[in-house]
Amino acid sequence: MPKVNHPQPLIGIWWDNGSKIVAFHHLPDEDDVQAGFCDSDYAHNDFWPEAGMQLGLDASAEYFDVPRGRVLWSPARQISVIYHGNATPQPRLQQIAETFQLDKWTAQTDIHYMIGDAVDDFFDD
């Protein structure tokens, strides 16, 4: 059976308003490796003006108002990790994986990407 070539997994950041995914990604390289993972230098606050426009939001919207996350790549384990908050359901994670060309991946909740009451609850503790 011939080996199927999959596209190289991408790394970067994303937002998902439930109907549209806006992603800023790139191929990982040696400069991106930190603690065994390739992570992008892209920051949500830097890309928010463009992402907000693509999502049709006005200038008063904040980058943390929309569910967001980050994708990392482990070259040693050959797996990607989608970090996300409390407002990203499994079907949307699958679409994010497709956007980042991920073949093998896992998803992990990260408090940095929580929105709404979950953020308030976190800071109240």
C-alpha positions as CSV (number, residue, x, y, z in Angstrom):
1,M,0.0,0.0,0.0
2,P,1.5,3.4,-1.0
3,K,2.2,5.9,1.8
4,V,-0.1,8.9,1.8
5,N,1.6,12.2,2.2
6,H,-0.2,14.5,4.6
7,P,0.4,18.2,4.6
8,Q,2.7,19.6,7.2
9,P,0.9,20.6,10.4
10,L,0.7,24.3,11.0
11,I,1.2,26.3,14.2
12,G,-0.4,29.6,15.2
13,I,-3.4,31.2,16.7
14,W,-7.2,31.2,16.0
15,W,-10.6,32.7,16.8
16,D,-13.9,30.9,16.3
17,N,-17.2,32.7,16.7
18,G,-19.1,29.5,16.1
19,S,-19.7,30.2,12.4
20,K,-16.3,31.4,11.2
21,I,-12.8,30.4,12.1
22,V,-10.1,33.1,11.6
23,A,-6.6,31.6,11.8
24,F,-3.1,33.0,11.5
25,H,-0.7,30.2,11.0
26,H,2.6,29.2,9.5
27,L,4.9,26.1,9.1
28,P,7.0,25.3,12.2
29,D,10.8,25.5,12.1
30,E,13.7,24.9,14.4
31,D,13.4,28.5,15.8
32,D,9.9,27.7,17.0
33,V,10.9,24.8,19.3
34,Q,10.4,25.5,23.1
35,A,10.3,22.7,25.7
36,G,9.8,20.1,23.0
37,F,6.9,21.9,21.2
38,C,6.9,24.2,18.2
39,D,5.0,27.3,19.2
40,S,4.3,30.4,17.1
41,D,5.4,33.9,18.3
42,Y,2.0,35.1,17.1
43,A,0.1,37.0,19.8
44,H,-3.7,37.4,19.9
45,N,-3.6,41.1,20.8
46,D,-1.3,41.8,17.8
47,F,-3.5,40.1,15.2
48,W,-6.8,41.2,16.7
49,P,-7.4,44.2,14.4
50,E,-7.3,42.0,11.4
51,A,-9.2,39.1,13.0
52,G,-11.9,41.4,14.3
53,M,-12.4,42.8,10.8
54,Q,-12.7,39.3,9.4
55,L,-15.2,38.4,12.0
56,G,-17.2,41.6,11.2
57,L,-16.8,43.1,14.7
58,D,-16.5,46.8,15.4
59,A,-13.4,48.4,16.9
60,S,-14.8,48.3,20.5
61,A,-14.7,44.5,20.6
62,E,-11.8,43.0,22.5
63,Y,-9.7,40.0,21.3
64,F,-10.8,38.0,24.4
65,D,-14.5,38.4,23.7
66,V,-14.4,35.7,21.0
67,P,-13.4,32.1,21.7
68,R,-9.8,31.7,20.7
69,G,-6.8,29.4,21.1
70,R,-3.4,28.3,19.9
71,V,-2.0,25.3,18.0
72,L,1.4,23.8,18.9
73,W,3.3,20.9,17.2
74,S,5.5,18.2,18.9
75,P,8.0,17.1,16.3
76,A,9.3,14.3,18.6
77,R,5.8,12.8,19.2
78,Q,4.4,13.9,15.8
79,I,1.2,15.3,17.3
80,S,-0.3,18.7,17.5
81,V,-2.1,20.3,20.5
82,I,-5.1,22.6,20.1
83,Y,-5.3,24.8,23.2
84,H,-8.8,26.3,23.7
85,G,-11.1,27.7,26.3
86,N,-14.5,26.8,27.7
87,A,-16.5,27.9,24.6
88,T,-15.2,25.7,21.9
89,P,-17.2,22.5,21.3
90,Q,-15.7,19.3,19.8
91,P,-17.1,19.7,16.3
92,R,-15.5,23.2,16.1
93,L,-12.2,21.7,17.3
94,Q,-12.3,19.3,14.4
95,Q,-12.8,22.2,12.0
96,I,-9.8,24.0,13.6
97,A,-7.7,20.9,13.1
98,E,-8.6,20.9,9.5
99,T,-7.8,24.6,9.2
100,F,-4.3,23.9,10.6
101,Q,-3.8,20.8,8.5
102,L,-3.6,18.5,11.5
103,D,-3.6,14.8,11.0
104,K,-2.9,13.6,14.6
105,W,-3.9,16.0,17.4
106,T,-5.3,16.4,20.9
107,A,-7.2,19.2,22.5
108,Q,-6.5,20.8,25.9
109,T,-8.4,23.4,27.8
110,D,-6.3,26.3,28.9
111,I,-7.4,29.0,31.4
112,H,-5.8,31.7,29.2
113,Y,-8.5,31.1,26.6
114,M,-11.6,31.1,28.9
115,I,-14.4,33.6,28.3
116,G,-17.5,34.8,30.0
117,D,-18.4,33.7,33.5
118,A,-15.5,31.2,33.6
119,V,-13.0,34.0,33.6
120,D,-14.8,35.7,36.4
121,D,-15.0,32.5,38.4
122,F,-11.3,31.9,37.9
123,F,-10.3,35.3,39.3
124,D,-12.8,35.0,42.1
125,D,-11.1,31.9,43.5
